[in-house]
Amino acid sequence: MKILALDLISAIWLYTLWAILFLGLPYKSFSSSYHHHWHSKIVSAFARTSLVVTVGVFALTAFHLFSWLTLVLFYTILLLIVWYYRQRKTAREKLTIFVQGLLFLFLDILDQGLPTEQIFKSFSLIYQQYQKRLLMIIGVQTINSPQKTLKILVLTVILSFTLLLRFEHPLLEMRLATPDSYQNLLLTQQFLTGDWDKIQHQVQYLPVFSVLTAVMSLLASVDSAQVIRFLQPLFGFLLVLSVGYSLQTLTQKGTVAWVGMFSLGAYLFTWSPEISKQLPLWGQQVLGTVIGSLNFSLVRQWAVGDEEIAAMFLVLSLACFTRVHIRKLRPTAVLDTCCCLAMVAMAAPVLLILALIGIVGVMGSRILGLASVAISWLLLALLFAFSPEKFDFFRVFLITLPVGLSLLIALVFLFISWLLFPILRRNSEIACLILLFCFACNFLLPPPAKINYLEYEVAARKSLEIRTTFPLKRWIIVAPPEQLAQNYRAGWHEDLAEFVKQYLTEVKFDDFQFPYEVPDLFVFVEKQPLAIYPLNLHLAISNSILLDPTYHYYRSLAGRTSLEFEALKLCELYQKHHAGASIYYEDDQLKICHFEL
């Protein structure tokens, strides 16, 4: 319970700071009278801030200037420039008054000390003002009508499914769920250390998610592993909201937006029945690839990567583009659309194909644009599934297919409700919505996720404990590759397989010493080797994968068992012939040996 409470405090602090930096302050700075609704202002502020911060961090890292100070200066100057541009007629006068106020406050502090009572009174007045505004908004939103009651009930159900699915595992597990998450963690660490050359050699496209994670880790002073752990489900939640916002904008129907949000939020795309053997071989191959990807994408709902971020800005770009035909809103709409498309181009440029199709379709009609994007998404994903080797660059369409399917389900719902309109009239959409909810809750909700974790939970916890307990760069951890991403900046890492291969035959000599110039060495040994894949799972594995050292030593249960046995033997031999050896931690799963060098 203590660990869960500390994790909740870290998550709340991280989400609060993110809301202030990417929503609150930009909303005040970027918002203008050229937005119809408050949610359009939020989307505009979020898209523009994300783009400018991402490009700015890339530039700072490339010139080896990325640090807490430069990031704060960059963000502050950005907000000041935007504010000055919007208030350019009276900006000098307001800025002069603000600077004079700060100067007088500084002189009062030097003369009389810090006026704590006045500061508390100021914060109290601000709190009372926002409390009155919130109560006023709640008071205006009366729920005495059945329509508003149903709306609140539907949104509660949708958001409950969305939050539960995306935040359950990250709050209970510190270890990451996918190999891509560890890759994003390593890239985040490299951004924080300014290793631009290593970043360039590891990525094909610009790692947007790692940039945003590095920004939050630096400003919130939270460990990168914790930031990725909590930021991934947040972006999964934002993706669901983006789908709902885009559907609402494109169809002008709230029920259609609810259907799309519910489809993706509750994730109605898993499939368990076996594929019929009567189908042609190519049909079995395509269905197997698509179904396997959709089932695995259940885990990606709280393990979001650059692909999902690109899909989020893709659907937002379509919603922003719908305002281009309004002359008064055209400059703002064009700028917002370009910002969203720029984010797509950085994270997953292949998705620009869908953006082009959608924009051309929206020029004809909004429904046409939505239908063209949803159908094209499905067809391109099937094209990759039909020939993965030939169309490898279309992989992103299959990874993000749940987003396209949610748009398609919303369109099917719109069509069915239109067919039933002559019979049910105004109640056609509500009737279809209730039937969809009942059918989905009984037959389509996803089963418990089958997560192939790459390490034990206690290994991730103890790794963080060593990071925060021992001095920086004064220790080395010998463990599987996942620990490299976790300890990249704070300490050193040695691959367990290379460690065993090099020193197993030498530790029995009394005069042997590990050749590390650090005082503390930790060796992570699994007493019960972790089975990455289920024992009853029969996989067709190519020769190239079988020859890969990572698979041989860490993914194969037989190879991992042999390696852990030899690692335990090495530690026992060293402990027998040398002083300064102890057990840092031990349970039924993991044993951490501590050697003082």
TAJOBEL-V110810 format. One record per helix or strand of 3 or more residues. SS is the DSSP state (alpha for helix, beta for strand). FROM is the first residue (numbers start at 1). LEN is the number of residues. Records with the same first field share a line. If there is no record, write none. Layout:
SS = FROM-LEN  FROM-LEN
This chain:
alpha = 2-29  38-25  68-19  91-22  116-25  146-27  179-15  196-7  208-13  224-28  254-12  281-17  299-3  306-16  327-38  366-21  392-8  401-44  457-13  482-5  496-8  543-4  549-7  557-21
beta = 475-5  492-4  520-7  581-6  590-7
